[in-house]
Amino acid sequence: MRSERWSSRTADLTLPERVAWVLGDDDGRPLSTLTEPAGLLVAAAMVELLLDASLLDAGTAYRRGPVEVTDPLLRWVGEGLVARGGAKADLQHAVTGPRGAQMIRRTMDRLVERGLAAREPRRVFGYLAMPVFGSALRVYDVDALHHDRAAVRAVLEGDEDPDEAVAMLVVLLHHGRRVRELSPSDPTRAGRRARAIADGRHVPLGVAQDIRRLVSPTVGAVLAALTATTVIGSDH
């Protein structure tokens, strides 16, 4: 999902990569040290698949769509969703256990392959059901990260209206309760703005229809299926 708002290095990121990328902090430290975002990454992949008609919402289940998936990360998610028959009741299998952990690793691997991040060993203390998001990763292209985070903040702070790609990202951040991680100048105002975009406001009509019909229901369903796991990370 291309965006003209993104840096030239990141314009072609898939939506799950974009979620992971924009959650990196401005100092280039690891993308996250605590909460587990497997469900948010899976939701982002599903949103892109649905918008591209590579995945279809068939009521109680998801089905393969008529458009072939060419991106390997998105294809892996789509195949995993329909492998068990696509039943929405089984959605938890996409975001918990080993498959959720694989989603994190595969997304991180893509950022490394693109030269946007580099691996950095870290020790993790406490109970660990899945890998810490970004626990062994450091942002490499900090300038691109600054540019992209500023583009999202401009939308969250009401200075600009979003294009389709940024709108979908903001909806994901809203449902995943991660708006504050973009460090907006007024987090309360940014939260209201994100909620308005998730309701289909401040965007063109076609984008608003997609948000209401596909994006918000999908993200909500995936996150509801996620069993949250909290771990403790160390910088040493």
Salt bridges, closest charged atoms under 4 A:
ASP12 OD1 - ARG2 NH1 2.31
GLU17 OE2 - ARG110 NH2 3.47
GLU17 OE1 - ARG114 NE 2.58
ASP25 OD2 - ARG29 NE 3.17
ASP26 OD1 - ARG149 NE 2.83
ASP26 OD2 - ARG153 NH1 3.52
ASP27 OD2 - ARG29 NH1 3.11
ASP57 OD1 - LYS88 NZ 2.78
ASP71 OD1 - ARG110 NH2 2.85
ASP109 OD1 - ARG119 NH2 2.34
GLU120 OE2 - ARG138 NE 2.47
ASP141 OD2 - ARG9 NH1 2.79
ASP148 OD1 - HIS147 ND1 3.15
GLU160 OE1 - ARG5 NH1 3.23
ASP161 OD1 - ARG193 NH2 2.89
GLU181 OE2 - ARG178 NH1 3.19
ASP199 OD2 - ARG201 NH2 3.51
ASP210 OD1 - ARG213 NH2 3.38
ASP235 OD1 - ARG122 NH1 2.69
